[in-house]
């Protein structure tokens, strides 16, 4: 990750962080007229709390960000798990599925994939350190707070991670668009599953394709050439989830 600390903003996002992962919040900033938005018991979990007045913010956040008078300083290193920690915390069964981001560059896609994964019962989202947008305020905002509910895992090399997951008994699926050899509706997800989502423009890297057990395609009407990364992920996760209803419990 590029930055240890980032500033998240907006009432929903900050309250979600304070509810689910208060350990990640290093400081809390509230405008005086909205301070009651954050309950006293939540404020008490944060060591550094600042109440400010007026339009001038005490910290610098994304230009144009809709902060609603509530900002928090987030320690990303506490939010992210290591790959080793993931394996210690998750028991891999046939009802387990992981999403692996394959060098996505759009924070809105990343946030949407995280939200989709959380909604459809996946166990974690694995995020590469390099050639990939990091966990940013925009990512967490778009995830609608799900970045604090589903484990986010930092990994080094995507291909090495896929090999290790295969050694753990997982079956690796690449979301390959129209070039996939197996149509999504025909696949039976009978083993622990890993779904690799490729870059928005170039798709999956060639070496990553080689590490996949199956390349999936999504049948579409001729009038549409392709879907964006997060839409493809949502459809794929739903297809898997429909066969693993236990994952939604």
C-alpha positions, 0 to 999 in steps of 0.5 A, a space after each residue: 500500500 502506498 500510504 499508511 494513513 488515509 482520510 475517509 469521509 462521509 457519515 455512513 463510511 465513518 460510522 461503519 468503520 467505527 462500528 466494525 473496525 474501530 481499531 483502525 481509526 487513529 483520529 476523528 474529526 467532526 464539525 460542531 453542528 453534526 457532532 451528535 451524528 457520532 454517538 458518544 460511545 463510538 467517540 470514546 473508542 478513538 484516542 484523538 477527537 477534534 471538533 471543528 467549526 466553519 467550512 475550513 477542514 482541519 485536514 486535507 481530503 479529496 477535492 470535491 469529497 462529500 464529507 458531511 462534516 465527518 472525517 476519520 484518519 484510518 490506519 490502512 495497515 490495521 485494516 489489511 490482513 496479510 495472506 498468512 493471516 488470511 489462511 489462519 483465519 479462514 477454513 477453506 471448504 467447498 463453500 469458500 470463495 475468494 476474489 483476487 484483483 488483477 491490477 485494477 486501476 479504477 477505485 470505483 471498480 475496486 470499491 464495487 468489487 468489494 461490495 459485490 464480494 461482501 454481498 454475495 458471500 465471498 470470504 475475502 478480497 485479495 489486493 496486490 501491492 503493485 500495479 493496482 489501485 490501493 485502498 483509498 478513501 474513494 474505494 471505501 466510499 464506493 464499497 458502502 462500508 463493506 471494506 470494513 466487513 469483508 477481509 481485505 488481504 494484501 498480497 505480493 505477487 498475484 501468480 504466486 498467490 494463485 499457485 499457493 491457493 491451488 495448493 490449498 485445494 482451490 480452483 482458480 477461475 479467470 474472468 476473461 470476457 469473450 475469450 473465456 473457454 467456459 460459459 459461466 452458466 455451464 460451470 459447476 462450482 464444486 471446489 473452493 473457488 478463486 475468481 481473478 478479475 482482470 485490468 479494465 483495459 487489458 484484462 488478465 495478464 498472459 501469465 495470470 491466464 496461465 495460472 488459471 484452471 478455467 477461463 470463464 466467459 459471460 454470454 451476452 447479447 450481440 449489441 454489447 461488446 463487454 462489461 466492466 470489471 465490477 459488473 462481470 464480478 457481480 454476475 460471476 459471484 452471483 452464479 457461484 453464490 446461487 450454488 452455495 446458499 450456505 455462504 449467504 448465512 
